[in-house]
Each structure stands twice: as C-alpha cells, then as structure tokens.
C-alpha cells in the first residue's frame, strides 16, 4: 500500500457487495443488466418527451432533466462496480475516489431538488390552474433548474473539501461498493468532528429544503382535492401525482434510513438501502412514470410505432 506524504493513501480498496469469488460474475451480470435497463429506460423517457409536442410542459421538462441526472447518477457508481467485479485488485485511486464522492453527492442531491421542483409544478397545476402558465413560466423553470444544480454542487464541494483535509494513516480498505461519505470517514486517523457536524447539520438542511417543498405542496394539494365533490375528479387529480409520490417515497425512504444511521453502523441493511436509492430507484423511475401516466403511455406507444417500420426496413435490407 503506497502513501502520499504519510497522510493519505494513493489508492483505496473497495470491498464491494461481496468478497466471495463465486459471487463476482453473477453480480457483474446482474448490475450490467440493471445499468443497461437504466440507460435505455431513461433515454426513452427523454426521447419521448423531446419528440411529443404535447409533453413540452414544465412537468415533463423536469422529468426529462431527472432522467438525464439519473443516467449520470448511476454512471458515477456502476461502471466502477462492474470493473471491480472482474478485477482481483478492486482498487480506486484517491483522486478518483474523491471525484466519485463529489459527483455522487451532487447528482443525488440534484435528484431531490428536481423532485421538489416537480412537486411545486403539481401544486400550481392543481391548486392554481388558471394561473399555471403565468406562474410556471420559462423563467421560473430555468430558475428552479439553476437552483437544483447550483446548491447540490456547492454542497458536495464543501463535503469533499473537508474530506480532503483528513489524514489516512491506517487502513485503506473501504467496506462499501463506492466512495460514500461515512465509509471513507471511518478510515481517517484524524478528527472527523467537523465533518460529522457538517453531515448532521448542513447536510440535512440541504436535503430538507426540497423535502419540505414536497410536503407543503402535497398538503395544499390534498386540501384542494378534499374540496372536489366527485370521486372521479379526486381520482384524476391523484393519478397525476401518484407516480411522483412513488418515486419520492422510494428515494427519501432509503436515503433517510442510510444517513440517519450512526457513523459506526455498517451492515447488510445499510448496503441494501444504499443500492435502492443509488441504483434501483433510477432504474425504476422510467417504469413508474410511464406505467402510471396516461400521456407517457400514449407517447411511448407512438414512439414504438415510429421505430417498428424503421427496424423492419433495416432487417429487410440486411
């Protein structure tokens, strides 16, 4: 194990999900399939929204950006996982580890802010339908998008900067499948007090901003829905929010479980919860939005209808 200036290792070792040799190839196949499904599903969502004029609305604009971010989010983690499954060394350079941590935190928080922006959009559409076009204007959407990227990327820079100030003079073995905050902090032989304080204070504050937007938006939505006399009207409103709520519960449920655990916690349940919000949620998002959304179903049907003749023509030529 090489060390730079006796304060940090030149590389870390990622133990991954399993250290047993017989598990590596099956895990490689499983996560390769998950990654390909995530890429294809989110690319199809983006393409469908881009090609259908009816979906050129703020809600679908944020959904297309969310799909793009989900692709980036999983690409930060899975390719390195796949490489390590087939490698005996399972190493990651110190600089690469910090880079992975930075972009993982950035895109993960962008996800939560985009979910918050989508909740605001649903609130305006349901509670102020006559002013929807005025309120959710192009400028408003761009502003929400800028905030959704600026705060998370600045937040992540703070955490990575503090991490880079620590010294690592003992083990370089990370008991995780990627460079997350808590598993790397455990390896430090210097004080992590400041890091932990920031994680427990600034971290929740950054995450709670979009979460509170979601909570307040849905409380107002529910209050509006209760005033609708017909059951059909209530169902129609809830159907437009169902897919968004499903994604919110999956994302925030698993991420809350992981980051409310004490720093010393490191068990199988933590890793399962981490897999859910880092890998499974981005894969499931396209299915949740397409299966529970009538407009998306129709759009996907049209897209498939366009692709089929082209595929037939390609096969006929070949």
Sine and cosine of phi, psi and omega as CSV:
sin_phi,cos_phi,sin_psi,cos_psi,sin_omega,cos_omega
0.00,0.00,0.85,-0.53,-0.01,-1.00
-1.00,-0.04,0.57,-0.82,-0.01,-1.00
-0.80,-0.59,0.59,-0.81,0.03,-1.00
-0.98,-0.19,0.90,-0.44,0.02,-1.00
0.84,0.54,0.42,0.91,0.04,-1.00
0.87,0.50,0.27,0.96,-0.04,-1.00
-0.90,-0.44,-0.36,0.93,-0.01,-1.00
-0.44,-0.90,0.49,-0.87,0.02,-1.00
-0.97,0.23,0.42,-0.91,0.07,-1.00
-0.97,0.25,-0.33,0.94,0.00,-1.00
-0.45,-0.89,0.35,-0.94,0.11,-0.99
-0.91,-0.41,0.32,-0.95,0.10,-1.00
-0.92,-0.38,0.85,-0.53,0.02,-1.00
-1.00,-0.07,0.91,-0.41,-0.02,-1.00
-0.93,0.37,-0.47,0.89,0.04,-1.00
0.98,0.18,-0.26,-0.96,-0.04,-1.00
-0.98,0.18,-0.44,0.90,0.00,-1.00
-0.45,-0.90,0.62,-0.79,0.02,-1.00
-0.99,-0.14,-0.06,1.00,-0.02,-1.00
-0.97,0.23,0.78,-0.63,-0.03,-1.00
-0.85,0.52,-0.59,0.81,-0.05,-1.00
-0.94,0.33,-0.25,0.97,0.00,-1.00
-1.00,0.01,-0.28,0.96,-0.17,-0.98
-0.91,0.42,-0.75,0.66,-0.03,-1.00
-0.93,0.38,-0.70,0.71,0.08,-1.00
-0.86,0.51,-0.64,0.77,0.04,-1.00
-0.92,0.40,-0.60,0.80,0.05,-1.00
-0.87,0.50,-0.74,0.67,0.00,-1.00
-0.89,0.45,-0.69,0.72,-0.03,-1.00
-0.87,0.49,-0.76,0.65,-0.07,-1.00
-0.98,0.22,-0.40,0.92,0.13,-0.99
-0.92,0.40,-0.69,0.72,0.04,-1.00
-0.89,0.46,-0.71,0.70,0.02,-1.00
-0.85,0.52,-0.69,0.73,-0.03,-1.00
-0.91,0.42,-0.69,0.72,0.00,-1.00
-0.91,0.41,-0.65,0.76,0.04,-1.00
-0.90,0.44,-0.66,0.75,0.03,-1.00
-0.88,0.48,-0.72,0.69,0.01,-1.00
-0.88,0.48,-0.77,0.64,-0.06,-1.00
-0.91,0.42,-0.72,0.70,-0.04,-1.00
-0.88,0.48,-0.74,0.68,-0.03,-1.00
-0.95,0.30,-0.57,0.82,0.07,-1.00
-0.91,0.42,-0.62,0.78,0.03,-1.00
-0.91,0.42,-0.67,0.74,0.05,-1.00
-0.86,0.51,-0.73,0.68,-0.01,-1.00
-0.89,0.46,-0.70,0.72,-0.02,-1.00
-0.92,0.40,-0.65,0.76,0.00,-1.00
-0.88,0.47,-0.71,0.71,-0.01,-1.00
-0.92,0.40,-0.62,0.79,-0.03,-1.00
-0.92,0.39,-0.60,0.80,-0.10,-0.99
-1.00,0.08,-0.38,0.92,-0.06,-1.00
-0.99,-0.16,0.88,-0.47,-0.03,-1.00
-0.89,0.45,-0.55,0.83,-0.03,-1.00
-0.90,0.43,-0.37,0.93,-0.04,-1.00
-0.99,-0.11,0.19,0.98,0.04,-1.00
-0.99,0.10,0.88,0.47,0.00,-1.00
-0.83,-0.56,0.30,-0.95,0.00,-1.00
-0.81,0.59,-0.66,0.75,-0.02,-1.00
-0.85,0.52,-0.75,0.67,-0.04,-1.00
-0.98,0.22,-0.41,0.91,0.12,-0.99
-0.88,0.47,-0.75,0.66,0.02,-1.00
-0.91,0.40,-0.57,0.82,0.02,-1.00
-0.91,0.41,-0.64,0.77,0.01,-1.00
-0.92,0.40,-0.63,0.78,0.05,-1.00
-0.92,0.39,-0.63,0.78,0.04,-1.00
-0.87,0.49,-0.66,0.75,0.03,-1.00
-0.90,0.44,-0.66,0.75,0.04,-1.00
-0.89,0.46,-0.71,0.71,-0.01,-1.00
-0.90,0.43,-0.62,0.78,0.03,-1.00
-0.88,0.47,-0.60,0.80,0.06,-1.00
-0.90,0.44,-0.71,0.70,0.02,-1.00
-0.89,0.45,-0.67,0.74,-0.05,-1.00
-0.85,0.52,-0.76,0.64,-0.02,-1.00
-0.95,0.30,-0.52,0.85,0.00,-1.00
-0.93,0.38,-0.44,0.90,0.06,-1.00
-0.91,0.40,-0.51,0.86,-0.15,-0.99
-0.96,-0.29,-0.80,0.60,-0.22,-0.97
-0.91,0.41,-0.72,0.69,-0.01,-1.00
-0.80,0.60,-0.65,0.76,0.04,-1.00
-0.92,0.39,-0.61,0.79,0.07,-1.00
-0.86,0.51,-0.73,0.68,-0.02,-1.00
-0.88,0.48,-0.65,0.76,0.03,-1.00
-0.89,0.45,-0.69,0.73,-0.03,-1.00
-0.94,0.35,-0.49,0.87,0.05,-1.00
-0.87,0.49,-0.54,0.84,-0.05,-1.00
-0.98,-0.21,0.07,1.00,-0.03,-1.00
-0.92,-0.40,0.58,-0.82,0.05,-1.00
-0.99,0.15,-0.52,0.86,-0.06,-1.00
-0.95,0.31,-0.71,0.71,0.00,-1.00
0.83,0.56,0.63,0.78,-0.04,-1.00
-0.99,-0.14,0.37,-0.93,0.11,-0.99
-0.62,-0.78,0.77,-0.64,-0.02,-1.00
-0.88,0.48,0.48,-0.88,-0.01,-1.00
-0.83,0.55,-0.74,0.68,0.01,-1.00
-0.91,0.42,-0.61,0.80,0.03,-1.00
-0.92,0.39,-0.59,0.81,0.02,-1.00
-0.90,0.44,-0.72,0.69,0.02,-1.00
-0.91,0.41,-0.60,0.80,0.04,-1.00
-0.90,0.43,-0.69,0.72,0.03,-1.00
-0.88,0.47,-0.68,0.73,0.03,-1.00
-0.87,0.49,-0.69,0.72,-0.03,-1.00
-0.88,0.47,-0.77,0.63,-0.06,-1.00
-0.96,0.29,-0.51,0.86,0.09,-1.00
-0.89,0.46,-0.75,0.66,0.02,-1.00
-0.90,0.43,-0.64,0.77,-0.04,-1.00
-0.89,0.45,-0.84,0.55,-0.07,-1.00
-0.93,0.36,-0.52,0.85,0.07,-1.00
-0.90,0.44,-0.66,0.75,0.02,-1.00
-0.97,0.25,-0.54,0.84,0.10,-0.99
-0.87,0.50,-0.65,0.76,0.07,-1.00
-0.80,0.60,-0.75,0.66,-0.06,-1.00
-0.92,0.39,-0.60,0.80,0.02,-1.00
-0.94,0.34,-0.57,0.82,0.06,-1.00
-0.93,0.36,-0.58,0.82,0.09,-1.00
-0.90,0.43,-0.61,0.79,0.07,-1.00
-0.91,0.40,-0.67,0.75,0.03,-1.00
-0.90,0.44,-0.63,0.77,0.04,-1.00
-0.91,0.41,-0.60,0.80,0.04,-1.00
-0.90,0.43,-0.65,0.76,0.06,-1.00
-0.88,0.47,-0.68,0.73,0.03,-1.00
-0.86,0.51,-0.70,0.72,0.00,-1.00
-0.91,0.41,-0.61,0.79,0.02,-1.00
-0.88,0.47,-0.73,0.68,-0.01,-1.00
-0.91,0.42,-0.68,0.74,-0.03,-1.00
-0.89,0.45,-0.58,0.81,-0.08,-1.00
-1.00,-0.04,-0.65,0.76,-0.09,-1.00
-1.00,-0.02,-0.42,0.91,0.03,-1.00
-0.72,-0.70,0.85,0.53,-0.11,-0.99
-0.87,0.49,-0.55,0.83,-0.05,-1.00
-0.96,0.28,-0.33,0.94,0.01,-1.00
-0.94,-0.34,0.18,0.98,-0.10,-0.99
-0.85,0.53,-0.76,0.65,-0.05,-1.00
-0.89,0.45,-0.61,0.79,-0.01,-1.00
-0.94,0.34,-0.72,0.70,-0.06,-1.00
-0.95,0.31,-0.79,0.62,-0.02,-1.00
-1.00,0.05,0.85,0.52,0.00,-1.00
-0.98,0.22,0.07,-1.00,0.02,-1.00
-0.87,0.49,-0.67,0.74,0.00,-1.00
-0.89,0.45,-0.65,0.76,0.01,-1.00
-0.90,0.43,-0.68,0.73,0.01,-1.00
-0.90,0.44,-0.67,0.74,0.03,-1.00
-0.91,0.42,-0.65,0.76,0.02,-1.00
-0.88,0.48,-0.73,0.69,0.03,-1.00
-0.88,0.47,-0.60,0.80,0.01,-1.00
-0.93,0.37,-0.68,0.73,0.02,-1.00
-0.88,0.47,-0.70,0.72,0.04,-1.00
-0.88,0.47,-0.65,0.76,-0.04,-1.00
-0.89,0.45,-0.42,0.91,0.02,-1.00
-0.98,-0.17,-0.64,0.77,-0.11,-0.99
-0.91,0.42,-0.78,0.63,-0.05,-1.00
-0.89,0.45,-0.77,0.64,0.01,-1.00
-0.87,0.50,-0.65,0.76,-0.02,-1.00
-0.94,0.35,-0.57,0.82,0.06,-1.00
-0.94,0.34,-0.68,0.74,0.05,-1.00
-0.85,0.53,-0.70,0.72,-0.02,-1.00
-0.93,0.37,-0.59,0.81,0.02,-1.00
-0.88,0.47,-0.63,0.77,0.03,-1.00
-0.87,0.49,-0.75,0.66,-0.04,-1.00
-0.91,0.42,-0.67,0.74,-0.02,-1.00
-0.93,0.36,-0.61,0.79,0.05,-1.00
-0.88,0.48,-0.73,0.69,0.02,-1.00
-0.90,0.44,-0.61,0.80,0.03,-1.00
-0.90,0.44,-0.62,0.78,-0.03,-1.00
-0.94,0.34,-0.26,0.96,0.03,-1.00
-0.99,0.12,-0.23,0.97,-0.06,-1.00
-0.98,0.19,0.36,-0.93,0.10,-0.99
-0.95,-0.31,0.57,-0.82,0.00,-1.00
-0.79,-0.61,0.96,-0.27,-0.10,-1.00
-0.83,-0.56,0.17,0.98,0.00,-1.00
-0.87,-0.50,-0.98,-0.21,-0.04,-1.00
-1.00,0.00,0.45,-0.89,0.11,-0.99
-0.87,-0.49,0.35,0.94,-0.04,-1.00
-0.99,-0.12,0.89,-0.45,0.01,-1.00
-1.00,-0.08,0.85,-0.52,-0.02,-1.00
-1.00,0.09,0.90,0.44,-0.04,-1.00
-0.29,-0.96,0.10,-1.00,-0.01,-1.00
-0.98,-0.19,0.01,1.00,0.14,-0.99
-0.37,-0.93,0.10,-0.99,-0.06,-1.00
-0.99,0.11,1.00,0.09,0.07,-1.00
-1.00,-0.07,0.28,-0.96,-0.09,-1.00
-0.85,0.52,-0.87,0.50,-0.12,-0.99
-0.87,0.49,-0.73,0.68,0.01,-1.00
-0.87,0.49,-0.57,0.82,0.02,-1.00
-0.97,0.24,-0.62,0.79,0.03,-1.00
-0.86,0.51,-0.56,0.83,-0.02,-1.00
-0.88,0.47,-0.38,0.92,-0.06,-1.00
-1.00,0.07,-0.18,0.98,-0.07,-1.00
-0.96,0.29,0.65,-0.76,0.06,-1.00
-0.98,-0.22,0.05,1.00,0.11,-0.99
-0.97,-0.23,0.10,-0.99,-0.04,-1.00
-0.92,0.38,0.75,-0.66,0.04,-1.00
-0.96,-0.29,0.31,0.95,-0.08,-1.00
-0.84,0.54,-0.75,0.66,-0.02,-1.00
-0.89,0.45,-0.69,0.73,0.01,-1.00
-0.86,0.51,-0.70,0.71,-0.03,-1.00
-0.93,0.38,-0.62,0.79,0.03,-1.00
-0.89,0.46,-0.70,0.72,0.01,-1.00
-0.90,0.43,-0.66,0.75,0.02,-1.00
-0.89,0.46,-0.65,0.76,-0.07,-1.00
-0.99,0.12,-0.26,0.97,-0.03,-1.00
-0.91,-0.42,-0.93,0.38,-0.02,-1.00
-0.90,0.44,-0.63,0.78,-0.01,-1.00
-0.85,0.53,-0.84,0.54,0.04,-1.00
-0.86,0.51,-0.57,0.82,0.01,-1.00
-0.88,0.47,-0.72,0.69,0.00,-1.00
-0.89,0.46,-0.66,0.75,-0.01,-1.00
-0.95,0.30,-0.59,0.81,-0.08,-1.00
-0.95,0.31,-0.40,0.92,0.00,-1.00
-0.85,0.52,-0.83,0.56,0.04,-1.00
-0.92,0.38,-0.55,0.83,-0.01,-1.00
-0.90,0.44,-0.65,0.76,0.04,-1.00
-0.92,0.38,-0.57,0.82,0.10,-1.00
-0.87,0.50,-0.66,0.75,0.01,-1.00
-0.91,0.41,-0.74,0.68,-0.03,-1.00
-0.88,0.48,-0.77,0.64,-0.03,-1.00
-0.90,0.44,-0.67,0.74,0.00,-1.00
-0.87,0.49,-0.70,0.72,-0.04,-1.00
-0.97,0.26,-0.49,0.87,0.11,-0.99
-0.90,0.45,-0.67,0.74,0.05,-1.00
-0.92,0.38,-0.61,0.79,0.02,-1.00
-0.90,0.43,-0.73,0.68,0.00,-1.00
-0.88,0.47,-0.63,0.78,0.03,-1.00
-0.89,0.45,-0.61,0.79,0.04,-1.00
-0.94,0.34,-0.65,0.76,-0.02,-1.00
-0.89,0.45,-0.62,0.78,-0.01,-1.00
-0.88,0.47,-0.39,0.92,0.00,-1.00
-0.99,0.12,-0.21,0.98,0.01,-1.00
-0.97,0.24,0.83,-0.55,-0.10,-0.99
-0.95,0.32,-0.61,0.79,-0.10,-1.00
-1.00,0.04,0.57,-0.82,0.04,-1.00
-0.92,0.39,-0.57,0.82,0.01,-1.00
-0.90,0.44,-0.63,0.77,0.03,-1.00
-0.91,0.42,-0.67,0.75,0.02,-1.00
-0.90,0.44,-0.67,0.74,-0.01,-1.00
-0.90,0.44,-0.64,0.77,-0.02,-1.00
-0.89,0.46,-0.66,0.75,0.01,-1.00
-0.92,0.38,-0.73,0.68,-0.02,-1.00
-0.90,0.43,-0.53,0.85,-0.01,-1.00
-0.91,0.41,-0.49,0.87,0.02,-1.00
-0.97,0.23,-0.31,0.95,-0.03,-1.00
-0.96,-0.27,-0.23,0.97,-0.11,-0.99
-0.85,0.53,-0.72,0.70,-0.04,-1.00
-0.91,0.41,-0.65,0.76,0.00,-1.00
-0.90,0.43,-0.69,0.73,0.01,-1.00
-0.89,0.45,-0.63,0.77,0.02,-1.00
-0.87,0.50,-0.72,0.70,0.01,-1.00
-0.91,0.43,-0.67,0.75,0.01,-1.00
-0.87,0.49,-0.71,0.70,-0.02,-1.00
-0.90,0.44,-0.70,0.72,0.02,-1.00
-0.88,0.48,-0.73,0.68,-0.09,-1.00
-0.94,0.34,-0.82,0.57,-0.09,-1.00
-0.95,0.30,-0.53,0.85,0.02,-1.00
-0.88,0.47,-0.75,0.66,-0.04,-1.00
-0.96,0.28,-0.64,0.76,-0.04,-1.00
-0.93,0.35,-0.56,0.83,0.04,-1.00
-0.92,0.40,-0.66,0.75,0.00,-1.00
-0.87,0.49,-0.68,0.73,-0.07,-1.00
-0.94,0.35,-0.75,0.66,-0.17,-0.99
-1.00,0.05,-0.10,0.99,0.13,-0.99
-1.00,-0.04,-0.07,1.00,0.06,-1.00
-0.96,0.28,0.51,-0.86,0.07,-1.00
-0.91,0.42,0.37,-0.93,-0.04,-1.00
-0.86,0.52,-0.53,0.85,-0.04,-1.00
-0.97,0.23,-0.21,0.98,-0.03,-1.00
-0.95,0.31,0.73,-0.68,0.05,-1.00
-0.34,-0.94,1.00,0.02,-0.03,-1.00
-0.71,-0.70,0.01,-1.00,-0.06,-1.00
-0.90,0.44,-0.62,0.78,0.00,-1.00
-0.87,0.49,-0.63,0.77,0.03,-1.00
-0.88,0.47,-0.70,0.72,-0.02,-1.00
-0.92,0.39,-0.62,0.79,0.04,-1.00
-0.89,0.45,-0.71,0.70,0.03,-1.00
-0.89,0.46,-0.61,0.79,0.03,-1.00
-0.91,0.41,-0.66,0.75,0.05,-1.00
-0.87,0.49,-0.61,0.80,-0.03,-1.00
-0.89,0.46,-0.77,0.64,-0.10,-1.00
-0.99,0.11,-0.37,0.93,0.00,-1.00
-1.00,-0.03,-0.50,0.87,-0.14,-0.99
-0.85,-0.53,-0.76,0.65,-0.08,-1.00
-0.96,0.29,-0.66,0.75,-0.01,-1.00
-0.87,0.49,-0.74,0.68,0.06,-1.00
-0.87,0.49,-0.51,0.86,0.04,-1.00
-0.96,0.28,-0.61,0.79,-0.07,-1.00
-0.98,0.18,-0.42,0.91,-0.05,-1.00
-0.77,0.63,-0.76,0.65,0.00,-1.00
-0.87,0.50,-0.61,0.79,0.00,-1.00
-0.94,0.35,-0.66,0.75,0.01,-1.00
-0.88,0.47,-0.73,0.68,-0.05,-1.00
-0.95,0.31,-0.55,0.83,-0.04,-1.00
-0.99,0.14,-0.59,0.81,-0.04,-1.00
-0.98,0.21,-0.44,0.90,-0.08,-1.00
-0.95,-0.30,0.21,0.98,-0.04,-1.00
-0.77,-0.64,0.89,-0.46,-0.07,-1.00
-0.88,0.47,-0.69,0.73,0.00,-1.00
-0.89,0.46,-0.65,0.76,0.00,-1.00
-0.92,0.38,-0.62,0.79,0.04,-1.00
-0.87,0.49,-0.73,0.68,0.00,-1.00
-0.90,0.44,-0.66,0.75,-0.01,-1.00
-0.91,0.42,-0.69,0.73,0.02,-1.00
-0.90,0.43,-0.61,0.80,0.05,-1.00
-0.87,0.48,-0.69,0.73,0.03,-1.00
-0.91,0.41,-0.64,0.77,-0.01,-1.00
-0.90,0.44,-0.68,0.73,0.04,-1.00
-0.90,0.44,-0.62,0.78,0.04,-1.00
-0.89,0.46,-0.55,0.84,0.04,-1.00
-0.96,0.27,-0.60,0.80,-0.09,-1.00
-0.97,0.26,-0.61,0.79,-0.07,-1.00
-0.81,0.58,-0.78,0.63,0.01,-1.00
-0.86,0.51,-0.60,0.80,0.01,-1.00
-0.92,0.39,-0.62,0.78,0.03,-1.00
-0.93,0.38,-0.63,0.77,0.03,-1.00
-0.89,0.45,-0.69,0.72,0.02,-1.00
-0.88,0.47,-0.61,0.79,0.00,-1.00
-0.91,0.40,-0.70,0.71,-0.01,-1.00
-0.93,0.36,-0.56,0.83,0.02,-1.00
-0.92,0.40,-0.63,0.78,0.03,-1.00
-0.93,0.38,-0.63,0.78,-0.03,-1.00
-0.98,0.22,0.00,0.00,0.00,0.00
